């Protein structure tokens, strides 16, 4: 099984005067990205997004920041297939808690046995409490956590709270999400030491789950999960470039159950940076033909791929 996780940066289908058009890979907070000229690059962005995914030829794709099911289906039918990707008959985008529509989505060549959203999980449901200043009725996951059963593997697809604009305020929110995810895994899989599960998505920890002071510590403490990205040299783990300040980070994660890590001791992620802006100068490899200095680009994130042969 080949799995890809990719934050596609605000993929949304709009209809203006009855004609469909995609939003580009832009957040509107970077100088110049909110102009008509920037809008003219939106379709080029999304063709690059599709090319990255087509080159991956994955069995399962976990996407972050997809607006809705219509967006996902239209992207699949009109851009992804045109780029040479396989047909993904099983597609899902569930509305979560992000008011801007940054939802989780899934494309799969395999049927799944079950999918469950945890957007409505509350801290009190597992004996925890919200960070100070947060209303008690606020759900734990700022977007969602989808648990997906695919044959012997259970995927937990996530997009945790971003550290911006206030990293100090975001840290306890992300730590609560991490504790909730650990509880969900234990609850759903009964603390089975042989369980095969994988956490995939944008966990928004800039330096990764094993860094000192990481909000994701509950997920790796006591050997609970194995960080598959740690199988790569430290300098090679970055997956994100922020154009406004040139900052690099590794918010995207693949955390495996100990049993899954043992079964695939040589499985090492591949980071697909071919769609990143030319401004992401750390990437010395090839880029897709139409990538520009800032835009067009596929996303401000790279896609991350893992092969689990025979699963």
Secondary structure by P-SEA (a helix, b strand, c coil): cbbbbbccccbbbbbcccbbbbbccccccccccccaaaaaaaaaaaaaaaaaaaaacccbbbbcccccaaaaaaaaaccccccccccccbbbbbbccccccbbbbbbcccccccccccccccccccccccccccccccccccbbbbbbbcccbbbbbbcccccccccccaaaaaaaaaaaaaaaaaaaacccccbbbbbbcccccccccccccccccccccccccccccccccccccccccccccccccccbbbbbcaaaaaacccbbbbbbccccccccccccccccccccccccccccbbbbbbbbccc
